[in-house]
Amino acid sequence: MTIRVAVLVAMVMLAPCAQAADKPVSFKDDVQPILNSQCVFCHVTGAENGGLNLGRRESHAALLSNSTETGTMPRVTPGDPSKSYLVHKLKGTQLEAGGNGAQMPMYDPPKPFPAEHLEIIERWIKEGAAKN
């Protein structure tokens, strides 16, 4: 295989990845399914620690309500994941950010939040945290 052909094959194979990265993150199609699979089993009524209801009808408003139990920072700061308490709770850096409690979600045994899910949530926040 010539170098030209190898480069062309690589470009074709990487094209879908580049297109996916260019597509804006959809809260409904990309973020809510993550919340459903990782968070809703505990955060379903809003009565849980954190007062956070992540069910599909309430989740966007709850995340943008800028209310946290500790009051250290908003749950989500549109445009800035580093100032979003949600990101700190998912990364396990909530204590360094002035928060409290455990890293979320609480797995038994403990394990890190999936990196690919975190990337989607951070991109959604960077893009403005729209309810699309």
Secondary structure, DSSP 8 states (H G I E B T S, - for coil): --HHHHHHHHHHHHHHHHHHHHS---IIIIIHHHHHHHTTTTSSSS-STT----STTTHHHHHTT---SS-SS-S--TT-GGG-HHHHHHHT-TTTTT--S--SS--SS-----HHHHHHHHHHHHTT----
